[in-house]
Amino acid sequence: MMKMIHSHRASLVTLLAALALAACGQEQSEAPQQGAQQETPPHKVEVVEMARQDIPLDKSYPSLLRSDDEVTLVARVNGFLEERHFEPGQLVEEGDNLYTIEPDLYQATVNQREADLQSARAELSRAQRDAQRFEQLLSQNSVSRQQYDQALADQRVAQASVAQAEAALTSANLDLGYSQVTAPVSGMIGLSQVNVGNLVTSGTELATITPLDPLEVRFQLPQRDAFELRQQLSEGGETSDIRARLSIPGVSGGSDSELEGHLDFLGSRVDSGTSTVQASATFENPDASVLPGQFVRVRIEGLKRFDVLAVPEIAVTQGLMGPQVYVLDEENKAREQTISLGEVAGPWQLIREGIEPGDRVIVGDPAGLEPGMAIDPQPFDGNAGAVVEEAEQEEAQEEQEAAQAMEEGAADSQPAEGEEGAQ
């Protein structure tokens, strides 16, 4: 849009001139003759001597929000669902009790396994005493070697029985713990898939918990952007130092529709199919104002193009040979220079070919400029955004003046009351 401001303004100037001529009639015919006798003063406009610089980019990338820590709760024991301890859509904390699945049944199993363990330990104690007695009797030749070996074998069997009973008790305690389904992560819990009173089996899906803070965003960086970003990181700094902003369509506008985060991953290979590099960023979402599954745009802050030539976008016009800018010659006169365009970086237009460092380029509003026009070069402060904003304001003002002139011209062309009848 900025590239076409000069053409709109040229049309407005032509329209104003035509309306002025129609309104003033023959009185205007003498003014050009008098003006022709006077030399036109040089046109004041901002000029910059081109030099290579690092230009920050203002680019965004489409992405889909996701939550990598999302968990689907699954029953790990069989039984009737006795209680549900949450409301769908509720924010739950890690460790919160969510479901109860027949705990009395599994508590009874635990009690039984504890009794089995006590019995096994008693048998082991008896076998150990027998083995000790047979060892003493064997030293007195009161029992045979075979009887002693049998006592040792009984002791080892009793020890194995104790270990088996301990394992059974551990398993029973695990099942008892699984009868109380707790939240493995913090987040928002969805609808319950099973109603209270239904029979569930191991593997039955119960509900889903979606962590909302933080959120991870995965997106694809064009390979050149990824290369430039890696160059920045190689000069010092960590991936987490690269700030990112998340723009959410559909949320009330302004800065309130953005989240701040940081880059936490930049891929090390280029996808041959898309010529992009995988990246991801993490964003804090404490108020749960954004939900996974939304389509968003991610903007990376601090991304730059290094050692490039650039002019304010307003300075580029469209000529017969393509895009062009106005440059100054040794006599401070404007001449057209065809260029090859690169990327647009905010208010800046990157230039690939056509100008060289040291060239003096007109970067102010090119409206009204013509080849050979004398120029009074004004210093450029480097604020391309201010130049573009000023041009937009001037265009809006000229449009308003043109509209007002058209209204006045239409009013003057209408006959006064009684004139029509008199004619």
TATA-V982973 format. One record per residue. N is the residue number from 1. RES is the residue in three letters. OMEGA is omega as a letter, one per 20 degrees, with the letter a starting at -180 (NA if undefined). NEAR is the number of other ideal C-beta (glycine too) atoms within 10 Angstrom. Layout:
n=[N;N]
res=[RES;RES]
omega=[OMEGA;OMEGA]
near=[NEAR;NEAR]
This chain:
n=[1;2;3;4;5;6;7;8;9;10;11;12;13;14;15;16;17;18;19;20;21;22;23;24;25;26;27;28;29;30;31;32;33;34;35;36;37;38;39;40;41;42;43;44;45;46;47;48;49;50;51;52;53;54;55;56;57;58;59;60;61;62;63;64;65;66;67;68;69;70;71;72;73;74;75;76;77;78;79;80;81;82;83;84;85;86;87;88;89;90;91;92;93;94;95;96;97;98;99;100;101;102;103;104;105;106;107;108;109;110;111;112;113;114;115;116;117;118;119;120;121;122;123;124;125;126;127;128;129;130;131;132;133;134;135;136;137;138;139;140;141;142;143;144;145;146;147;148;149;150;151;152;153;154;155;156;157;158;159;160;161;162;163;164;165;166;167;168;169;170;171;172;173;174;175;176;177;178;179;180;181;182;183;184;185;186;187;188;189;190;191;192;193;194;195;196;197;198;199;200;201;202;203;204;205;206;207;208;209;210;211;212;213;214;215;216;217;218;219;220;221;222;223;224;225;226;227;228;229;230;231;232;233;234;235;236;237;238;239;240;241;242;243;244;245;246;247;248;249;250;251;252;253;254;255;256;257;258;259;260;261;262;263;264;265;266;267;268;269;270;271;272;273;274;275;276;277;278;279;280;281;282;283;284;285;286;287;288;289;290;291;292;293;294;295;296;297;298;299;300;301;302;303;304;305;306;307;308;309;310;311;312;313;314;315;316;317;318;319;320;321;322;323;324;325;326;327;328;329;330;331;332;333;334;335;336;337;338;339;340;341;342;343;344;345;346;347;348;349;350;351;352;353;354;355;356;357;358;359;360;361;362;363;364;365;366;367;368;369;370;371;372;373;374;375;376;377;378;379;380;381;382;383;384;385;386;387;388;389;390;391;392;393;394;395;396;397;398;399;400;401;402;403;404;405;406;407;408;409;410;411;412;413;414;415;416;417;418;419;420;421;422;423]
res=[MET;MET;LYS;MET;ILE;HIS;SER;HIS;ARG;ALA;SER;LEU;VAL;THR;LEU;LEU;ALA;ALA;LEU;ALA;LEU;ALA;ALA;CYS;GLY;GLN;GLU;GLN;SER;GLU;ALA;PRO;GLN;GLN;GLY;ALA;GLN;GLN;GLU;THR;PRO;PRO;HIS;LYS;VAL;GLU;VAL;VAL;GLU;MET;ALA;ARG;GLN;ASP;ILE;PRO;LEU;ASP;LYS;SER;TYR;PRO;SER;LEU;LEU;ARG;SER;ASP;ASP;GLU;VAL;THR;LEU;VAL;ALA;ARG;VAL;ASN;GLY;PHE;LEU;GLU;GLU;ARG;HIS;PHE;GLU;PRO;GLY;GLN;LEU;VAL;GLU;GLU;GLY;ASP;ASN;LEU;TYR;THR;ILE;GLU;PRO;ASP;LEU;TYR;GLN;ALA;THR;VAL;ASN;GLN;ARG;GLU;ALA;ASP;LEU;GLN;SER;ALA;ARG;ALA;GLU;LEU;SER;ARG;ALA;GLN;ARG;ASP;ALA;GLN;ARG;PHE;GLU;GLN;LEU;LEU;SER;GLN;ASN;SER;VAL;SER;ARG;GLN;GLN;TYR;ASP;GLN;ALA;LEU;ALA;ASP;GLN;ARG;VAL;ALA;GLN;ALA;SER;VAL;ALA;GLN;ALA;GLU;ALA;ALA;LEU;THR;SER;ALA;ASN;LEU;ASP;LEU;GLY;TYR;SER;GLN;VAL;THR;ALA;PRO;VAL;SER;GLY;MET;ILE;GLY;LEU;SER;GLN;VAL;ASN;VAL;GLY;ASN;LEU;VAL;THR;SER;GLY;THR;GLU;LEU;ALA;THR;ILE;THR;PRO;LEU;ASP;PRO;LEU;GLU;VAL;ARG;PHE;GLN;LEU;PRO;GLN;ARG;ASP;ALA;PHE;GLU;LEU;ARG;GLN;GLN;LEU;SER;GLU;GLY;GLY;GLU;THR;SER;ASP;ILE;ARG;ALA;ARG;LEU;SER;ILE;PRO;GLY;VAL;SER;GLY;GLY;SER;ASP;SER;GLU;LEU;GLU;GLY;HIS;LEU;ASP;PHE;LEU;GLY;SER;ARG;VAL;ASP;SER;GLY;THR;SER;THR;VAL;GLN;ALA;SER;ALA;THR;PHE;GLU;ASN;PRO;ASP;ALA;SER;VAL;LEU;PRO;GLY;GLN;PHE;VAL;ARG;VAL;ARG;ILE;GLU;GLY;LEU;LYS;ARG;PHE;ASP;VAL;LEU;ALA;VAL;PRO;GLU;ILE;ALA;VAL;THR;GLN;GLY;LEU;MET;GLY;PRO;GLN;VAL;TYR;VAL;LEU;ASP;GLU;GLU;ASN;LYS;ALA;ARG;GLU;GLN;THR;ILE;SER;LEU;GLY;GLU;VAL;ALA;GLY;PRO;TRP;GLN;LEU;ILE;ARG;GLU;GLY;ILE;GLU;PRO;GLY;ASP;ARG;VAL;ILE;VAL;GLY;ASP;PRO;ALA;GLY;LEU;GLU;PRO;GLY;MET;ALA;ILE;ASP;PRO;GLN;PRO;PHE;ASP;GLY;ASN;ALA;GLY;ALA;VAL;VAL;GLU;GLU;ALA;GLU;GLN;GLU;GLU;ALA;GLN;GLU;GLU;GLN;GLU;ALA;ALA;GLN;ALA;MET;GLU;GLU;GLY;ALA;ALA;ASP;SER;GLN;PRO;ALA;GLU;GLY;GLU;GLU;GLY;ALA;GLN]
omega=[a;a;a;a;a;a;r;a;r;r;r;r;r;a;r;r;a;r;r;r;a;a;a;r;a;a;a;a;a;a;r;a;r;a;a;a;a;r;a;r;r;a;a;r;a;a;r;r;a;r;a;a;r;a;r;r;r;a;r;a;r;a;r;r;r;r;a;a;r;a;r;r;a;r;a;r;r;r;r;r;a;a;r;a;a;r;r;a;a;r;a;r;r;a;r;r;a;a;r;a;r;a;a;r;a;r;r;r;r;r;r;a;r;r;r;a;r;r;a;r;r;r;r;r;r;a;r;r;r;a;r;r;a;r;r;a;r;r;r;a;r;r;r;r;a;r;r;r;r;r;r;r;r;r;a;r;r;r;r;r;r;r;r;r;r;r;r;r;r;r;r;r;r;r;r;r;r;r;r;a;a;a;r;r;r;r;r;a;a;r;r;a;a;r;r;a;r;r;r;r;r;a;r;r;a;a;r;r;a;r;a;a;j;r;r;r;r;a;a;r;r;a;r;r;r;r;r;a;r;r;r;a;a;r;r;r;a;r;a;r;r;a;r;r;a;r;a;r;r;r;a;a;a;a;r;a;a;r;r;r;a;r;r;r;r;a;a;r;r;r;a;a;a;a;r;r;a;r;r;r;a;a;r;a;a;a;a;a;r;a;r;a;r;r;a;r;a;r;r;r;r;r;a;r;a;r;a;r;a;r;r;a;a;a;a;r;a;r;a;a;r;r;a;r;r;r;r;r;a;a;a;r;a;r;a;r;r;a;r;a;r;a;r;a;a;r;a;r;r;a;r;a;r;r;a;r;a;r;r;a;r;a;r;a;a;a;r;r;r;r;a;a;r;a;r;a;r;a;r;a;r;a;a;a;r;r;r;a;r;r;r;a;r;r;r;r;r;r;r;r;r;r;r;r;r;r;r;r;r;r;a;a;r;a;r;a;r;a;a;r;a;r;NA]
near=[8;18;16;12;20;21;13;14;19;15;12;21;14;11;17;15;11;12;18;12;11;12;14;11;8;6;8;13;10;9;10;8;8;8;10;9;6;7;8;9;8;13;16;11;23;18;22;20;12;19;9;12;14;12;21;13;21;14;17;16;19;10;20;12;21;16;21;12;15;16;16;12;21;13;20;17;20;17;20;13;21;14;12;17;14;17;9;11;9;12;15;20;10;12;10;16;13;21;22;17;25;16;19;11;15;22;15;12;17;20;12;13;19;15;12;18;20;12;13;20;16;12;18;21;13;13;20;15;12;18;19;12;14;22;13;11;15;16;10;7;7;11;17;12;9;8;13;19;13;15;21;14;12;18;21;12;13;20;16;12;18;20;12;13;21;15;12;18;19;13;13;20;16;14;21;18;15;17;22;15;24;16;19;13;15;16;23;20;22;16;8;19;14;17;8;12;8;10;12;22;10;12;9;18;13;19;22;16;24;20;21;21;17;19;25;19;27;15;20;18;23;15;15;12;20;22;12;18;22;14;11;16;15;8;8;7;11;10;16;13;12;21;14;25;17;23;13;18;10;9;15;7;8;7;6;9;16;15;23;11;21;18;25;17;14;18;14;9;9;16;12;7;6;11;12;18;22;17;25;19;29;17;21;12;20;9;9;14;13;20;14;19;10;17;11;24;17;25;17;23;14;14;20;16;19;12;9;17;22;24;23;26;24;24;31;23;20;12;15;7;10;11;17;19;24;26;20;18;11;6;8;14;15;22;12;17;17;14;23;11;16;17;16;17;20;16;19;24;25;17;23;12;11;17;19;10;9;8;17;18;22;26;25;23;22;23;20;12;18;10;10;10;17;13;22;11;18;13;8;20;10;11;12;24;12;12;23;21;13;15;22;15;10;15;18;10;11;18;14;11;13;17;12;11;17;13;10;12;14;10;8;10;9;9;10;7;7;8;9;9;7;7;6]
